Amino acid sequence: MKGFEIGTRLKEDDLPGLNLGLALGALAPIDSAQGKVPDEQRSEWLARLSRVRVSPDYKPWYENRWKPALGRSLQGTVETRSRLLVGAGDASATDVGLRVHHTWGVPCIPGSALKGLLSHWLDVVYGPSQDHLACHPWDPSHPEPDRAKFRRANPLGRPPHGAGEVQRILFGTPEVDADRKPLRECGGLDLHAGVTACRGRLVIHDALFVPASAGDVPFLADVLTVHHAGYYQGKGRANDYESPNPVGFLSVRPGVQLLLAVDLAPGEDAAYEPWVDLAFGLLLEALVDLGIGSKTAAGYGQLEKKTEPRRSGKAADDTRDQLAAWLTENIETLRKILQATDGPAVFVNRILVEHGDALRIASGDTRTKRLNAIYSFLKNAMAASNSKRTAVQKQFDEKLGN
């Protein structure tokens, strides 16, 4: 990537591969008295930046470094249907900011923005109605128990409360003393830890520009015209005789594609992977219907699904491996337990004491594979009889509700 001195006046030959973040900051023709690009130079400056092309080095980094680093996350692309403006409040020499990737200067939607959008979307669309906002989301007598699960945390509300069940799993929740009693009553509080706070089980990554989309020319010169500057500054009522004040800025053009990626948080059990699929689908809903960034009321920030989400790689189940290792380490003790008259029941109870949570939270194929690790251990390592193995399986079916 080409280097520049601070204050360099850009030429047309500089535009291919230029880092837009660098151009908006260090290379902007700022008037020292105003601290920004002068109005008479701004249109030409922004028009020139709208022709900036993405560096050819970005695609190899995206394909060989970024996407592999996302691991087994659920990934899919979205495309801007309208102009996109994220980071309008960031410091800018053109009054209106624009968030781009720090290293490559390509369009970027921070994961924190996507996470905030999804949390808000769940609360206002799927959460309880206005009439029941004063009810605690974990109250067993809540008039809308299914909607209460989508309630956002409001630690400063009246009454204060943490997040509902779905928000708690997806995004976590802060410590709220008012949660202690209702969580304890419904069994949702980890009494061993003694806290009501928890972290979210998912990670929403930054959405980065997909190489070659929009012809690798992703930016567009734009204008925002303020008609009532005095009113917005609190200097009086709006009127019809103020001069309009056009403000030029950059936005992301329609047709730009971005890669969405949602994954389990590090160390989370693979059994929670269905929550990733749920969150991804709801995030697409929010982006299509609500949009993201500034000026969504004016039609900005609307996106649509471009490719179907998919995963790469094979799911790793560390919990299954830990269960198999524990069985091997305790084979002699388990053999003695199984040989007793009520051996199958005691055998199953012993495993549930040690690994019950890992089996109860798992569902579908994940639970089946974990149980098969136990059945395989009985058959191959312990050489248990058919009657013993059948009795053990029956016990697990009763205990886990299979």
Secondary structure, DSSP 4 states (H G I P E B T S, - for coil): -----TTPPP-GGG-BT--HHHHHTTTS--BTTTTB--HHHHHHHHHHHTTPBPPTTHHHHIIIIIHHHTTT-EEEEEEESS-B---TTS--TTSS---B-TTT--BEE-HHHHHHHHHHHIIIIIS--GGGTTS-TT-TT-SSHHHHTTPPPBTTSSS-B---HHHHHHHEE---GGGHHHHHHHT-SBTTTTBS-EE-SEEE--EEEPTTGGGG--EEEEEEEES-HHHHTTSS---S-SPPEEEEEEEEPTT-EEEEEEEEPTT--GGGHHHHHHHHHHHHHHHHHT--SS-GGGTTT-EEE-S--B--SPPP-HHHHHHHHHHHHTHHHHHHHHHSTTHHHHHHHHHHHHHHHHHHS--HHHHHHHHHHHHHIIIIIS---HHHHHHHHHHHHHHHT-
